[in-house]
Amino acid sequence: MSEADRSVDLDRDLDLDTPKGDRPRHSRTGNSVPEPRVASMFDSIAPVYDRINTIMTAGMDGRWRRAAVRAARLSPGDSALDVACGTGKLTAALAMAVGPVGRVVGLDLSTVMLDEARRAFGDLVQVEFRAGNALALPFEPRTFDAATIAFGLRNLASFEDGFRELARVLRPGGRVVCLELTMPRPRIAGRLYSAVFGRMAPVMGTAFGRRDAYSYLPDSLEGFPDAGELAETMRRVGLANVTVRRLALGAVALHVGEVG
Ligand SMILES: C[S@@+](CC[C@H](N)C(=O)[O-])C[C@H]1O[C@@H](n2cnc3c(N)ncnc32)[C@H](O)[C@@H]1O
């Protein structure tokens, strides 16, 4: 069995839609924390972000990223935009898919995250890292073949506007790919997950001297739309053929939609 097949098998779809009864009555439509504060929190955790991420995900984040790259269906020579790129790991994985004659732009609000990304992947000729806001992308319509956002959507002031911007910069047939934490089902697993994540993130933050920023992470998941609601949000901005795949026993959702 190939690495790709094994990943599909382990992370098999558990369900596609959350039944209405399980949905929170009022999911948030955006993040209420002001953008400058979001940026400064990510600036402060940038130097330790990758280490904490690897510990908190037990190293599974690499597999999720590979699933996102496959979902983008890129070919050599294509172009892709990785929004909220952080330290650039997904940007670099997309760069492998488009090859040296392709183009990938990694964009982020946090300049310190971008410094880390440039330090790690600045030698990839097809990659450019740029400062910018996911809600006002500095690109013309129909610029890219795919646009990704990994664990960035829940930080945006409007989730719907975030998807709208991603769709705007894609050519017809281009794919929007979103990786994001989500509440696992059934409910009991979801409660256990929030209890563990809610406690673990601040503990990790304290261990690395970043308690405040790591308390924000579980808060940003509170009231976040479930996978079915997020799929609806994508359809509302005009994305077609929207699919949802749950990874990590349902704790991570991979949403994909196509520009018509
Ligand atoms: C949890 S990190 C994810 C980083 C990376 N995509 C990954 O998978 O490791 C979230 C990132 O979103 C960025 N971000 C938050 N709000 C943003 C916005 N409005 N525009 C662009 N980036 C934003 C943060 O600076 C941070 O780097």
PDBQT file of the ligand as one rigid body, heavy atoms in Angstrom, charges set to zero:
ROOT
HETATM    1  C1  LIG A 301      -2.582  28.392  13.144  1.00  0.00    +0.000 C 
HETATM    2  S1  LIG A 301      -1.568  29.287  12.022  1.00  0.00    +0.000 S 
HETATM    3  C2  LIG A 301      -1.537  28.206  10.625  1.00  0.00    +0.000 C 
HETATM    4  C3  LIG A 301      -0.273  28.331   9.821  1.00  0.00    +0.000 C 
HETATM    5  C4  LIG A 301      -0.089  27.319   8.694  1.00  0.00    +0.000 C 
HETATM    6  N1  LIG A 301      -1.078  27.472   7.658  1.00  0.00    +0.000 N 
HETATM    7  C5  LIG A 301      -0.088  25.899   9.208  1.00  0.00    +0.000 C 
HETATM    8  O1  LIG A 301      -0.882  25.101   8.750  1.00  0.00    +0.000 OA
HETATM    9  O2  LIG A 301       0.748  25.586  10.072  1.00  0.00    +0.000 OA
HETATM   10  C6  LIG A 301      -2.676  30.557  11.500  1.00  0.00    +0.000 C 
HETATM   11  C7  LIG A 301      -2.018  31.614  10.654  1.00  0.00    +0.000 C 
HETATM   12  O3  LIG A 301      -3.025  32.488  10.146  1.00  0.00    +0.000 OA
HETATM   13  C8  LIG A 301      -2.466  33.775  10.059  1.00  0.00    +0.000 C 
HETATM   14  N2  LIG A 301      -3.566  34.742   9.939  1.00  0.00    +0.000 N 
HETATM   15  C9  LIG A 301      -4.483  35.059  10.873  1.00  0.00    +0.000 A 
HETATM   16  N3  LIG A 301      -5.347  35.982  10.395  1.00  0.00    +0.000 NA
HETATM   17  C10 LIG A 301      -4.957  36.250   9.126  1.00  0.00    +0.000 A 
HETATM   18  C11 LIG A 301      -5.451  37.118   8.114  1.00  0.00    +0.000 A 
HETATM   19  N4  LIG A 301      -6.523  37.895   8.311  1.00  0.00    +0.000 N 
HETATM   20  N5  LIG A 301      -4.808  37.138   6.921  1.00  0.00    +0.000 NA
HETATM   21  C12 LIG A 301      -3.705  36.362   6.698  1.00  0.00    +0.000 A 
HETATM   22  N6  LIG A 301      -3.197  35.523   7.635  1.00  0.00    +0.000 NA
HETATM   23  C13 LIG A 301      -3.817  35.464   8.836  1.00  0.00    +0.000 A 
HETATM   24  C14 LIG A 301      -1.650  33.889  11.325  1.00  0.00    +0.000 C 
HETATM   25  O4  LIG A 301      -0.717  34.950  11.290  1.00  0.00    +0.000 OA
HETATM   26  C15 LIG A 301      -1.024  32.496  11.389  1.00  0.00    +0.000 C 
HETATM   27  O5  LIG A 301       0.220  32.454  10.754  1.00  0.00    +0.000 OA
ENDROOT
TORSDOF 0
